[in-house]
Amino acid sequence: MPAWTIISPKNPVNDPEGHPMRINVYRVMKAVYHILDPSNEPSSTIDEVKHIATLEYALSQEKEGPPEISSLVIHLRLSAQTDTRFDVVLHDSDMQIKDKVQNTCISLPGELALVLMDISWFIREFVIRRSAIEWTPGPDCRRIWEQIQEEKYNQRVSQQETAGGTDTSRIGCSSCPTGRCKNCKVVSCWSANCCESSEPPIVRCAKHENNVLCLPCLEEQGSKRELEKCPACKSWCCPRDMRKCIGYPVTIPSVSHASSPNHFQHIMTIYLQTAKVHPLKYGSCGQCELPGWRRCPGNFCWSKHNAICPECTSGGIMCACQEVWACGVCAEHDGSIFIRCPRCDRRFCTSCTYIDQCMSCAHVTLCYDCAEETSEVGDGVVEMFVTLAATCDSCGKKVCSRCAPHIGRWSSCLGCLAMENRRTGRADTQYHVPHHTTRL
């Protein structure tokens, strides 16, 4: 009898070039193991790697015309086993599951009726249309299954639209366009409210219209999901277009302040090797914002530039300007995000208007609150801290009063002067102060 290995570690369920019956056979296999061997029940179509399913059929030619199917059986076993564990007999009048180890038989559950009908229909149509008994990977077999799905859809539509019968000349729904599930190839109407034929409902990615799944296939997704629903706008999106949090490291090693970018990168490498507080968690689509979700600007952040969920934002720091937030680790170790007031030790982002920093020596001024408090006291304490004295005429960066006297001919910061020298080809890097030098 012809036999096709539908599912195996070498022929995974999610293989787009695989047998067109792989999804239906998977659903039968999952139901069988759920009833008779729950510990080995497949978890999802994507993660399935430990079962082998073989579809076997026999033909008979007792009269003129196409041959008839005389036997149709699905053999199931674990890939680590050599003998068949279950036989699912589909062609007898009383469809049964035979447990070959326990030597028992039970009837197939009624919810598999449509799935079993699809498998039988495909075998019959394959034999009639191809007049062949062997299947090899290729477009012909999948094309036959797609044609069958189109015919089933048109039959459903015509039965709805034609009272008392089927109008075979009527093709497609008169109310809305159709779509095809990329997984099982079922055809259905786009609109879930279509009164004619939206069963099963299908959904598609809001950004990539070719990524289409029916609801049954959507529910069978595993760890590598193909569509996620945005909790804000309720649209379906590809996972790569969703905000996601990879989970905060559970064990944060105790380390001192990073002495260099390389040291900080080494620290983050240690963090990434620890367990996370939760597995990958999806948030909203790229067009929506969920309350409490943030993004850390740290170059070597544990989040890998992904979003951070409310569960993982604990310990983060928000600048007084409310424009920049960083996770606790990057706020502590990444010096490119925050600077500290030398008096109150509060953190401020490097672009914050509440504080300034000398571009030459990198010393930080008092924040505005501390500067105001010390000026009101009037005891000369403010003179202990850095104050800015001049501004680069090109980029607006500032230099403190301690550095300005030592750069008497200063008018451009190092970056602007280097750019000017490259443009003019000058080798002299002295700071020339023209008559328009700005003093604060």
Long-range contacts (C-beta under 8 A, 24 or more apart in sequence): 1-56, 1-57, 1-58, 1-71, 2-56, 2-57, 2-58, 2-133, 2-134, 2-135, 3-54, 3-55, 3-56, 3-75, 4-54, 4-55, 4-56, 4-135, 5-52, 5-53, 5-54, 6-53, 6-54, 6-55, 6-74, 7-48, 7-51, 7-52, 7-53, 8-51, 8-52, 8-53, 8-79, 9-49, 9-50, 9-52, 9-79, 12-48, 12-49, 13-45, 13-46, 13-48, 14-45, 14-46, 14-183, 16-182, 17-137, 18-137, 19-55, 19-135, 19-137, 19-141, 20-122, 20-141, 20-142, 20-144, 20-145, 20-146, 20-185, 21-55, 21-118, 21-119, 21-122, 21-145, 23-183, 23-184, 23-217, 23-220, 24-115, 24-118, 24-119, 24-184, 25-53, 25-55, 25-74, 25-119, 26-53, 26-220, 27-112, 27-115, 27-216, 27-220, 28-53, 28-74, 28-88, 28-112, 28-115, 28-116, 28-119, 29-53, 29-74, 29-76, 31-108, 31-109, 31-111, 31-112, 32-76, 32-86, 32-88, 32-97, 33-76, 33-86, 35-97, 35-106, 35-109, 36-86, 36-97, 36-99, 36-102, 36-106, 37-85, 40-78, 43-222, 44-220, 44-221, 44-222, 44-223, 45-183, 45-217, 45-220, 45-221, 45-222, 46-221, 46-222, 46-223, 46-224, 46-225, 47-222, 47-223, 47-224, 48-222, 49-79, 50-78, 50-79, 50-80, 51-76, 51-77, 51-78, 51-79, 52-76, 52-77, 52-78, 52-79, 55-119, 55-123, 57-91, 57-123, 59-127, 59-133, 66-127, 66-128, 66-131, 67-127, 69-120, 69-123, 69-124, 69-127, 72-119, 72-120, 72-123, 74-119, 90-116, 90-119, 90-120, 91-120, 121-148, 122-148, 142-185, 145-185, 146-180, 146-185, 149-180, 149-185, 149-186, 149-187, 150-187, 152-187, 153-178, 153-186, 153-187, 153-188, 153-197, 156-196, 156-197, 156-199, 157-196, 157-197, 160-195, 160-196, 160-197, 161-196, 173-197, 179-204, 179-212, 180-212, 181-212, 181-213, 181-214, 181-217, 182-210, 182-211, 182-212, 182-213, 182-226, 183-213, 183-214, 183-217, 184-214, 184-216, 184-217, 186-214, 188-214, 203-227, 203-236, 204-236, 205-236, 205-237, 205-238, 205-241, 206-235, 206-236, 206-237, 206-285, 207-237, 207-238, 207-241, 208-238, 211-238, 228-282, 230-284, 230-285, 230-288, 231-283, 231-284, 231-290, 232-284, 232-285, 232-288, 232-289, 232-290, 233-284, 233-285, 233-287, 233-288, 235-285, 237-285, 237-286, 239-282, 241-285, 241-286, 242-282, 242-283, 242-284, 242-285, 242-286, 243-282, 243-283, 243-284, 243-285, 243-286, 243-290, 243-293, 243-306, 243-307, 244-280, 244-281, 244-282, 244-283, 244-306, 244-307, 245-278, 245-280, 245-281, 245-283, 245-293, 245-303, 245-306, 245-307, 245-308, 245-309, 245-311, 245-312, 246-276, 246-280, 246-302, 246-303, 246-304, 246-306, 247-276, 247-277, 247-278, 247-279, 247-280, 247-281, 247-312, 248-276, 248-277, 248-302, 248-308, 248-311, 248-312, 248-327, 249-274, 249-275, 249-276, 249-277, 249-302, 250-274, 250-275, 250-276, 250-277, 251-275, 252-329, 255-333, 257-332, 257-333, 258-333, 258-334, 258-335, 261-299, 261-300, 264-300, 264-333, 264-334, 265-300, 267-329, 267-333, 268-300, 268-301, 268-302, 268-329, 271-302, 271-329, 272-302, 277-311, 277-312, 278-309, 278-311, 278-312, 281-309, 281-311, 283-307, 283-309, 294-325, 295-325, 296-325, 296-326, 296-327, 296-330, 297-324, 297-326, 297-330, 297-337, 298-326, 298-327, 298-329, 298-330, 298-334, 298-337, 299-334, 299-336, 300-330, 300-334, 301-326, 301-327, 301-329, 301-330, 301-334, 302-327, 302-329, 303-327, 317-347, 319-347, 319-348, 319-349, 319-352, 320-346, 320-348, 320-352, 320-354, 320-367, 321-348, 321-349, 321-352, 321-353, 321-354, 323-349, 323-351, 323-352, 324-349, 324-351, 324-352, 339-364, 340-364, 341-366, 341-367, 341-370, 342-366, 342-385, 342-386, 343-367, 343-370, 343-374, 343-385, 344-369, 344-370, 356-388, 356-398, 357-398, 358-386, 358-388, 358-398, 358-399, 358-400, 358-402, 358-403, 359-392, 359-397, 359-398, 359-399, 359-413, 359-414, 360-399, 360-400, 360-403, 360-407, 360-413, 360-414, 361-400, 361-402, 361-403, 363-400, 363-402, 365-400, 388-440, 389-439, 389-440, 390-437, 390-438, 390-439, 390-440, 391-438, 391-440, 392-416, 393-436, 393-437, 393-438, 394-420, 398-440, 404-439, 407-431, 408-433, 409-433, 410-437, 411-436, 411-437
